[in-house]
Amino acid sequence: CHVAATQAIHRQSACRTYSHTGFRRGWPRLAQQAASGEDSFADFLEKLLAAETDARSERSRQALLKTAALPAVKTLEQYDFAFATGVPRAQLQELAALSFVGRAENIVF
C-alpha cells in the first residue's frame, strides 16, 4: 500500500511538472476502470490522452478569451431578445444550430 501511495504522489508530481492537467484529473477514475477490466490498456490510454487534449483545449480557449480583453463574455443564452428586435429569435436559434453548414448554405447579414 505504501508503494502505491508513493507511486501516486510521483505521478501527480510528474503531471504537475509537465503541465498534464488532464492526466492528473482523469488518472484515478480511468485507472480504476482499466484495473477492474472495464477497459483495455489501449482504451485507458486513449481516454487519458483525450482527457489531456480536452484540458489543453480548454486552457487555450481561456487564454485566448483573456488575451482578447473582451469587456464581458456573453452567450446566446444571455441575449436579450426583448431589447434587440432586429432578428427574430427563431432565426438566431436556427443559425446557432449551424444546420446551414451541413446544407452547404451561405448566410448573409
C-alpha positions in Angstrom: 0.0 0.0 0.0 2.9 2.3 0.8 4.4 1.7 -2.7 1.1 2.5 -4.4 0.8 5.8 -2.4 4.4 6.7 -3.3 3.7 5.9 -7.0 0.5 8.1 -6.9 2.5 11.0 -5.4 5.2 10.6 -8.1 2.5 10.5 -10.9 0.8 13.7 -9.5 4.2 15.4 -9.3 5.2 14.5 -12.8 1.8 15.6 -14.2 2.3 19.0 -12.5 5.9 19.3 -13.7 4.9 18.7 -17.3 1.5 20.5 -17.0 -0.6 17.4 -17.7 -3.7 18.7 -16.0 -6.0 16.2 -18.0 -3.8 13.3 -17.0 -3.8 14.3 -13.3 -7.6 14.8 -13.2 -8.5 11.7 -15.3 -6.0 9.2 -14.0 -7.8 7.9 -10.9 -11.1 7.1 -12.5 -9.7 5.8 -15.7 -7.1 3.7 -13.9 -9.8 2.1 -11.8 -11.8 1.3 -14.9 -8.8 -0.3 -16.5 -7.8 -2.2 -13.3 -11.4 -3.6 -13.0 -11.2 -4.9 -16.5 -13.8 -2.5 -17.9 -11.2 -1.0 -20.3 -8.2 -2.5 -22.2 -4.8 -0.7 -21.8 -5.4 0.8 -25.3 -8.8 2.2 -24.2 -7.3 3.5 -21.0 -4.5 5.3 -22.9 -6.9 6.7 -25.5 -9.2 8.1 -22.8 -6.3 9.5 -20.8 -4.9 11.2 -23.9 -8.4 12.6 -24.7 -8.7 14.0 -21.2 -5.4 15.8 -21.6 -6.4 17.1 -25.1 -9.6 18.4 -23.7 -7.9 20.1 -20.7 -5.3 21.7 -23.0 -8.1 22.9 -25.4 -10.0 24.5 -22.5 -6.8 26.2 -21.2 -6.1 27.5 -24.7 -9.7 28.8 -25.1 -9.5 30.5 -21.7 -6.1 32.1 -22.6 -7.4 33.4 -25.9 -10.5 34.9 -24.2 -8.3 36.6 -21.7 -5.9 37.9 -24.4 -8.9 39.2 -26.4 -9.7 41.5 -23.5 -13.4 41.4 -24.3 -15.4 43.6 -22.0 -17.6 40.7 -20.9 -18.2 37.1 -22.1 -21.8 36.9 -23.5 -23.5 33.8 -24.7 -26.6 33.4 -26.9 -28.5 32.2 -23.8 -27.9 35.6 -22.3 -29.1 37.5 -25.4 -31.9 39.9 -24.6 -34.4 39.2 -27.4 -36.9 41.8 -26.0 -34.3 44.6 -26.3 -32.8 43.7 -29.7 -35.7 43.1 -32.1 -33.8 43.2 -35.4 -33.5 39.4 -35.8 -36.3 37.0 -34.9 -35.4 34.6 -32.0 -36.2 31.5 -34.2 -33.8 32.7 -36.9 -31.0 33.2 -34.4 -31.6 29.8 -32.8 -31.5 28.2 -36.3 -28.2 29.9 -37.1 -26.8 28.9 -33.7 -27.7 25.2 -34.5 -25.3 25.5 -37.5 -27.6 23.4 -39.7 -26.8 25.7 -42.7 -23.3 24.2 -42.6 -24.5 20.7 -43.4 -26.6 22.0 -46.2 -23.6 24.0 -47.6 -25.6 27.2 -47.5 -24.3 30.7 -47.2 -25.7 33.3 -44.7 -25.7 37.0 -45.2 -26.2 39.6 -42.6 
